[in-house]
Amino acid sequence: MGASNTIDRQIINKEAIIGKIREIIRQYKNIAVSGEEGVGKITNTLEALQDTAHVYYIGNPVDYIGKPRAKGYDKYIHYIMSLKKDMHIIADEQDIVSFDPASLAGRNAVLVVDEIYGRSDRQYEKIIEILGTEGIKVFIIAGCLKNMSRIVHQIDSVLMLTKDGGLVVESEFIRKVCMILKADVS
């Protein structure tokens, strides 16, 4: 009986998380999804965006601590593509820095930026431009909140996922966390 209850609770939590992501995207423009490895930051976000026509994924070959993706970046991108078949993938440095987010304004587009850690200065500049572009929604996936310090002032809301569920946190609290962690919040 205990195992069955655990499975049911996980399904309810997953459905609740997906519902919360859909609710958050209706209310906010720039959203961060944070949590430790394996809590479903990407999978839940992309599941919540299944009915969204214009989804763009901006990849990163490293995880939130700078380690290369476990099975290689190409395999990781292939896995990401399997989560939402009609998603546009922007995976390499040149494609990221040359991407024009203004071309998506007014198309109900959503950009999912997978992990902020390990990005070049040119990529950070582009991500800041994307966050500031009116008419598109942005999800920043961040395994560690400290890694968001360079962009934290542009984040409207944060969904922190755990193995047991999630918590919506106001952006002002995350700014304070970044300052406490002595991250560079400018």
QUIKA-V957674 format. One record per residue. RES is the residue in three letters. SS is DSSP state (~ for helix, > for strand, _ for the rest). PHI is phi in radians with two decimals (999 if undefined). NEAR is the number of other ideal C-beta (glycine too) atoms within 8 Angstrom. Layout:
res = [RES & RES]
ss = [SS & SS]
phi = [PHI & PHI]
near = [NEAR & NEAR]
//
This chain:
res = [MET & GLY & ALA & SER & ASN & THR & ILE & ASP & ARG & GLN & ILE & ILE & ASN & LYS & GLU & ALA & ILE & ILE & GLY & LYS & ILE & ARG & GLU & ILE & ILE & ARG & GLN & TYR & LYS & ASN & ILE & ALA & VAL & SER & GLY & GLU & GLU & GLY & VAL & GLY & LYS & ILE & THR & ASN & THR & LEU & GLU & ALA & LEU & GLN & ASP & THR & ALA & HIS & VAL & TYR & TYR & ILE & GLY & ASN & PRO & VAL & ASP & TYR & ILE & GLY & LYS & PRO & ARG & ALA & LYS & GLY & TYR & ASP & LYS & TYR & ILE & HIS & TYR & ILE & MET & SER & LEU & LYS & LYS & ASP & MET & HIS & ILE & ILE & ALA & ASP & GLU & GLN & ASP & ILE & VAL & SER & PHE & ASP & PRO & ALA & SER & LEU & ALA & GLY & ARG & ASN & ALA & VAL & LEU & VAL & VAL & ASP & GLU & ILE & TYR & GLY & ARG & SER & ASP & ARG & GLN & TYR & GLU & LYS & ILE & ILE & GLU & ILE & LEU & GLY & THR & GLU & GLY & ILE & LYS & VAL & PHE & ILE & ILE & ALA & GLY & CYS & LEU & LYS & ASN & MET & SER & ARG & ILE & VAL & HIS & GLN & ILE & ASP & SER & VAL & LEU & MET & LEU & THR & LYS & ASP & GLY & GLY & LEU & VAL & VAL & GLU & SER & GLU & PHE & ILE & ARG & LYS & VAL & CYS & MET & ILE & LEU & LYS & ALA & ASP & VAL & SER]
ss = [_ & ~ & ~ & ~ & ~ & ~ & ~ & ~ & ~ & ~ & ~ & ~ & ~ & ~ & ~ & ~ & ~ & ~ & ~ & ~ & ~ & ~ & ~ & ~ & ~ & ~ & ~ & _ & _ & > & > & > & > & > & _ & _ & _ & _ & _ & _ & ~ & ~ & ~ & ~ & ~ & ~ & ~ & ~ & _ & _ & _ & _ & _ & _ & > & > & > & > & _ & _ & _ & > & _ & _ & _ & _ & _ & > & _ & _ & _ & _ & ~ & ~ & ~ & ~ & ~ & ~ & ~ & ~ & ~ & ~ & ~ & _ & _ & _ & _ & > & > & > & _ & _ & ~ & ~ & ~ & ~ & ~ & ~ & _ & _ & ~ & ~ & ~ & ~ & _ & _ & _ & _ & > & > & > & > & > & > & _ & _ & _ & _ & _ & _ & ~ & ~ & ~ & ~ & ~ & ~ & ~ & ~ & ~ & ~ & ~ & ~ & _ & _ & _ & > & > & > & > & > & > & > & _ & _ & ~ & ~ & ~ & ~ & _ & _ & _ & ~ & ~ & ~ & _ & _ & > & > & > & > & > & > & _ & _ & > & > & > & > & > & > & ~ & ~ & ~ & ~ & ~ & ~ & ~ & ~ & ~ & ~ & _ & _ & _ & _ & _ & _]
phi = [999 & -1.07 & -1.12 & -1.10 & -1.09 & -1.09 & -1.08 & -1.05 & -1.11 & -1.12 & -1.12 & -1.08 & -1.07 & -1.06 & -1.10 & -1.15 & -1.13 & -1.08 & -1.08 & -1.14 & -1.07 & -1.09 & -1.17 & -1.08 & -1.17 & -1.27 & -1.68 & -2.23 & -1.61 & -1.93 & -2.14 & -1.87 & -2.08 & -2.22 & 2.68 & -1.24 & -1.00 & 1.57 & -1.53 & 1.69 & -0.99 & -1.32 & -1.10 & -1.18 & -1.09 & -1.19 & -1.11 & -1.16 & -1.72 & -0.99 & -1.60 & -1.60 & -1.29 & -1.93 & -1.98 & -2.08 & -1.97 & -1.86 & -1.41 & -2.66 & -1.26 & -2.12 & -1.58 & -1.24 & -2.04 & 1.54 & -1.42 & -1.05 & -0.99 & -0.92 & -1.82 & 1.70 & -1.15 & -1.06 & -1.18 & -1.12 & -1.08 & -1.06 & -1.08 & -1.04 & -1.09 & -1.23 & -1.36 & -2.65 & -1.08 & -1.66 & -1.42 & -1.57 & -1.83 & -2.11 & -2.01 & -1.95 & -0.89 & -1.13 & -1.15 & -1.18 & -1.28 & -1.66 & -1.12 & -1.89 & -1.15 & -1.08 & -1.18 & -1.68 & -1.00 & 1.46 & -1.86 & 0.96 & -1.47 & -2.25 & -1.89 & -1.98 & -1.72 & -1.48 & 1.12 & -1.69 & -1.16 & 1.40 & -1.40 & -1.25 & -1.02 & -1.10 & -1.20 & -1.03 & -1.02 & -1.17 & -1.13 & -1.09 & -1.08 & -1.06 & -1.07 & -1.53 & -1.35 & -1.24 & 1.56 & -2.30 & -1.71 & -2.33 & -1.90 & -1.84 & -1.62 & -2.44 & -1.12 & -2.22 & -1.05 & -1.02 & -1.20 & -1.56 & -1.00 & -1.29 & -2.14 & -1.00 & -1.25 & -1.80 & -1.57 & -1.57 & -2.73 & -2.23 & -1.85 & -1.71 & -1.68 & -2.23 & -1.14 & -1.80 & 2.75 & -2.78 & -2.52 & -1.52 & -2.14 & -1.13 & -1.10 & -1.07 & -1.11 & -1.15 & -1.04 & -1.15 & -1.07 & -1.06 & -1.20 & -1.11 & -1.30 & 1.02 & -1.33 & -1.35 & -1.82 & -2.04]
near = [4 & 5 & 6 & 7 & 8 & 8 & 8 & 8 & 8 & 8 & 8 & 8 & 11 & 10 & 8 & 10 & 14 & 11 & 9 & 11 & 14 & 9 & 8 & 12 & 13 & 5 & 6 & 9 & 7 & 12 & 16 & 15 & 15 & 14 & 11 & 7 & 6 & 5 & 9 & 10 & 12 & 11 & 8 & 14 & 13 & 14 & 9 & 11 & 13 & 7 & 3 & 8 & 5 & 10 & 15 & 13 & 13 & 14 & 13 & 12 & 8 & 10 & 12 & 10 & 7 & 7 & 7 & 8 & 11 & 6 & 5 & 8 & 10 & 6 & 9 & 13 & 11 & 8 & 8 & 15 & 10 & 6 & 10 & 11 & 5 & 5 & 12 & 7 & 10 & 11 & 9 & 7 & 8 & 6 & 9 & 12 & 10 & 6 & 10 & 5 & 11 & 6 & 5 & 13 & 11 & 5 & 8 & 7 & 12 & 14 & 15 & 15 & 13 & 10 & 13 & 13 & 14 & 7 & 8 & 6 & 5 & 8 & 11 & 11 & 9 & 11 & 14 & 11 & 9 & 14 & 12 & 7 & 11 & 5 & 8 & 14 & 11 & 13 & 13 & 15 & 15 & 14 & 14 & 9 & 12 & 9 & 11 & 16 & 11 & 9 & 13 & 13 & 6 & 8 & 15 & 7 & 14 & 15 & 16 & 10 & 13 & 10 & 5 & 4 & 8 & 12 & 7 & 10 & 10 & 8 & 11 & 6 & 9 & 15 & 11 & 8 & 10 & 14 & 9 & 6 & 9 & 4 & 10 & 5 & 9 & 3]
//
